[in-house]
Amino acid sequence: FLEGQKKDLPNLLFFPELLDSPSNWVPFFGQSGILDYRNVYILNPRNVGNSDRNPTMNYLAMADDVLRFMYEQRISTATLGGHGIGAKVALAFACLNNERTTGYFGIDSSPMDQRFHESFK
């Protein structure tokens, strides 16, 4: 948990790529000025790192884990984001719980070959 400059800031929940450590993202959030505007939680999905272990591993179940985390932390709404599979977990939660989602962003590679796109010539 990276606490923002003030206790009453909005929350941001971020989910790294499946094999990426949350600690790899601390410098990004800590040095980018985001903590001036948000409290940041960097969370592993289930079965990764120090997260809970469970034989079921799908986006619906992982979205439920996010909801459980929010209840436990008394977080009513949050912006969600992620990288790779983490972005898909965030998106699944946002789609299923839009009343608790204030925003979404995904950091991922494009599904198209950018070398041939007009704007990259």
VOBA-1610 file (N, C-alpha, C; in pm, whole numbers, padded with zeros to 5 digits, always signed):
BEGIN
Phe+00085-00117+00000Phe+00000+00000+00000Phe+00089+00123+00000Leu+00065+00213-00093Leu+00137+00340-00099Leu+00039+00450-00062Glu+00059+00508+00054Glu-00035+00609+00101Glu-00006+00743+00034Gly-00111+00804-00015Gly-00098+00934-00077Gly-00067+01043+00024Gln-00058+01165-00025Gln-00021+01278+00060Gln-00126+01311+00165Lys-00251+01276+00139Lys-00360+01302+00234Lys-00438+01174+00253Lys-00492+01155+00371Lys-00564+01031+00403Lys-00692+01014+00323Asp-00756+01123+00284Asp-00888+01113+00221Asp-00882+01112+00068Leu-00769+01073+00011Leu-00757+01067-00134Leu-00833+00949-00192Pro-00875+00958-00320Pro-00937+00843-00386Pro-00837+00727-00396Asn-00890+00609-00416Asn-00806+00488-00420Asn-00783+00440-00562Leu-00666+00382-00583Leu-00631+00319-00709Leu-00583+00178-00677Leu-00644+00078-00738Leu-00602-00061-00722Leu-00533-00103-00851Phe-00410-00150-00840Phe-00332-00188-00958Phe-00290-00333-00947Phe-00302-00407-01060Phe-00270-00549-01065Phe-00160-00572-01168Pro-00041-00617-01125Pro+00069-00641-01220Pro+00044-00764-01308Glu+00130-00780-01405Glu+00131-00900-01489Glu+00148-01022-01399Leu+00107-01136-01447Leu+00102-01259-01366Leu+00235-01289-01295Leu+00347-01281-01364Leu+00475-01317-01303Leu+00557-01195-01261Asp+00496-01080-01256Asp+00562-00956-01219Asp+00541-00929-01071Ser+00643-00882-01003Ser+00633-00850-00861Ser+00572-00712-00841Pro+00483-00698-00744Pro+00429-00564-00715Pro+00539-00462-00683Ser+00648-00508-00623Ser+00756-00416-00587Ser+00819-00351-00710Asn+00806-00413-00826Asn+00859-00352-00949Asn+00783-00225-00987Trp+00660-00210-00939Trp+00576-00096-00973Trp+00582+00017-00872Val+00641-00008-00755Val+00649+00095-00651Val+00721+00220-00701Pro+00836+00209-00769Pro+00900+00332-00818Pro+00812+00410-00916Phe+00739+00341-01003Phe+00652+00408-01098Phe+00547+00493-01026Phe+00478+00433-00931Phe+00373+00505-00861Phe+00431+00606-00762Gly+00544+00571-00700Gly+00603+00659-00600Gly+00668+00783-00658Gln+00722+00774-00780Gln+00796+00886-00838Gln+00719+00961-00945Ser+00601+00917-00979Ser+00527+00978-01090Ser+00435+01091-01047Gly+00422+01115-00919Gly+00331+01218-00871Gly+00190+01168-00847Ile+00164+01040-00876Ile+00030+00984-00857Ile-00013+00990-00711Leu+00085+00978-00620Leu+00051+00978-00477Leu+00004+01115-00429Asp+00017+01217-00513Asp-00042+01347-00480Asp-00194+01342-00497Tyr-00242+01242-00572Tyr-00384+01237-00608Tyr-00454+01108-00569Arg-00379+01005-00532Arg-00440+00874-00506Arg-00365+00800-00395Asn-00437+00714-00324Asn-00377+00608-00244Asn-00368+00488-00337Val-00254+00421-00343Val-00231+00315-00440Val-00212+00181-00369Tyr-00288+00082-00412Tyr-00271-00056-00367Tyr-00223-00136-00488Ile-00109-00204-00475Ile-00056-00288-00582Ile-00075-00432-00536Leu-00160-00507-00607Leu-00204-00638-00559Leu-00176-00748-00661Asn-00130-00862-00610Asn-00117-00980-00695Asn-00252-01048-00707Pro-00282-01106-00824Pro-00401-01191-00832Pro-00380-01320-00752Arg-00488-01392-00731Arg-00478-01518-00655Arg-00372-01611-00713Asn-00314-01693-00625Asn-00214-01794-00660Asn-00081-01735-00708Val-00059-01607-00687Val+00065-01543-00730Val+00126-01473-00610Gly+00256-01490-00590Gly+00325-01422-00481Gly+00266-01458-00346Asn+00236-01357-00265Asn+00184-01383-00131Asn+00030-01377-00124Ser-00035-01385-00239Ser-00182-01380-00240Ser-00240-01516-00198Asp-00372-01518-00178Asp-00441-01641-00139Asp-00425-01748-00246Arg-00427-01873-00202Arg-00421-01988-00293Arg-00561-02046-00310Asn-00593-02080-00436Asn-00724-02135-00465Asn-00714-02214-00595Pro-00776-02333-00602Pro-00767-02412-00725Pro-00840-02349-00845Thr-00936-02262-00818Thr-01008-02194-00927Thr-00932-02069-00966Met-00903-02057-01096Met-00829-01939-01142Met-00892-01892-01272Asn-00990-01801-01260Asn-01050-01740-01378Asn-01082-01595-01344Tyr-01117-01517-01445Tyr-01136-01374-01423Tyr-01254-01342-01332Leu-01360-01420-01338Leu-01475-01399-01250Leu-01434-01418-01104Ala-01362-01525-01077Ala-01317-01552-00940Ala-01220-01443-00892Met-01130-01399-00981Met-01034-01296-00942Met-01104-01161-00922Ala-01209-01134-00998Ala-01286-01011-00976Ala-01355-01017-00840Asp-01403-01134-00801Asp-01462-01150-00668Asp-01358-01126-00558Asp-01233-01168-00583Asp-01125-01142-00487Asp-01105-00992-00467Val-01115-00916-00576Val-01100-00770-00567Val-01213-00712-00482Leu-01334-00758-00505Leu-01448-00711-00426Leu-01429-00742-00278Arg-01382-00863-00249Arg-01356-00902-00110Arg-01249-00812-00048Phe-01142-00784-00123Phe-01037-00695-00074Phe-01094-00556-00043Met-01178-00506-00132Met-01237-00374-00110Met-01324-00372+00016Tyr-01401-00478+00038Tyr-01481-00486+00160Tyr-01391-00488+00283Glu-01286-00572+00279Glu-01195-00584+00393Glu-01125-00452+00425Gln-01091-00376+00323Gln-01020-00249+00343Gln-01115-00130+00357Arg-01245-00157+00350Arg-01348-00052+00358Arg-01330+00052+00246Ile-01305+00003+00127Ile-01292+00088+00009Ile-01424+00080-00067Ser-01493+00191-00078Ser-01623+00189-00144Ser-01610+00198-00296Thr-01519+00283-00345Thr-01497+00296-00489Thr-01348+00310-00517Ala-01309+00276-00638Ala-01167+00287-00675Ala-01153+00292-00826Thr-01043+00350-00868Thr-00999+00337-01007Thr-00915+00210-01012Leu-00934+00130-01116Leu-00860+00005-01128Leu-00776+00005-01253Gly-00658-00054-01242Gly-00571-00065-01357Gly-00483-00187-01343Gly-00417-00221-01452Gly-00328-00335-01446Gly-00243-00347-01569His-00153-00444-01563His-00063-00474-01673His-00081-00619-01712Gly-00102-00645-01841Gly-00118-00782-01889Gly-00242-00848-01829Ile-00222-00964-01767Ile-00334-01035-01705Ile-00396-00950-01595Gly-00314-00872-01525Gly-00367-00782-01422Gly-00467-00683-01478Ala-00441-00636-01601Ala-00535-00544-01666Ala-00668-00612-01694Lys-00663-00740-01728Lys-00786-00814-01754Lys-00864-00839-01625Val-00794-00860-01514Val-00861-00873-01385Val-00931-00742-01351Ala-00861-00631-01367Ala-00919-00499-01339Ala-01041-00474-01428Leu-01030-00508-01556Leu-01142-00488-01648Leu-01261-00575-01612Ala-01235-00701-01575Ala-01344-00790-01533Ala-01417-00731-01413Phe-01340-00682-01315Phe-01404-00621-01199Phe-01485-00499-01239Ala-01427-00413-01322Ala-01495-00290-01363Ala-01626-00320-01435Cys-01626-00423-01519Cys-01748-00458-01592Cys-01855-00516-01500Leu-01813-00593-01401Leu-01907-00659-01311Leu-01951-00571-01195Asn-01873-00467-01165Asn-01899-00383-01048Asn-01884-00236-01084Asn-01955-00193-01186Asn-01937-00056-01234Asn-01975+00049-01129Glu-02062+00016-01036Glu-02099+00112-00933Glu-01986+00136-00832Arg-01888+00048-00829Arg-01774+00062-00737Arg-01648+00106-00811Thr-01660+00129-00941Thr-01545+00162-01025Thr-01553+00307-01071Thr-01450+00386-01040Thr-01446+00526-01083Thr-01365+00544-01210Gly-01293+00441-01251Gly-01216+00448-01374Gly-01140+00319-01395Tyr-01088+00301-01516Tyr-01012+00182-01552Tyr-00902+00222-01650Phe-00786+00159-01638Phe-00683+00171-01739Phe-00606+00040-01747Gly-00562+00009-01867Gly-00483-00111-01890Gly-00352-00075-01957Ile-00245-00135-01910Ile-00113-00119-01971Ile-00080-00252-02035Asp-00078-00254-02166Asp-00058-00380-02237Asp-00008-00351-02377Ser+00032-00453-02445Ser+00074-00436-02584Ser-00050-00438-02674Ser-00036-00378-02789Ser-00146-00372-02884Ser-00163-00506-02955Pro-00286-00542-02990Pro-00307-00668-03061Pro-00273-00659-03210Met-00233-00540-03257Met-00201-00527-03399Met-00054-00494-03418Asp-00003-00521-03534Asp+00136-00492-03566Asp+00149-00343-03598Gln+00205-00268-03505Gln+00214-00122-03518Gln+00312-00077-03626Arg+00402-00162-03669Arg+00502-00122-03768Arg+00438-00075-03899Phe+00319-00124-03927Phe+00256-00093-04056Phe+00141+00007-04043His+00121+00061-03924His+00014+00157-03903His+00059+00294-03950Glu-00031+00370-04009Glu+00000+00503-04067Glu+00071+00595-03971Ser+00026+00601-03846Ser+00084+00696-03752Ser+00226+00660-03709Phe+00273+00540-03742Phe+00407+00499-03704Phe+00506+00507-03822Lys+00463+00561-03934Lys+00553+00571-04051Lys+00629+00700-04050
//
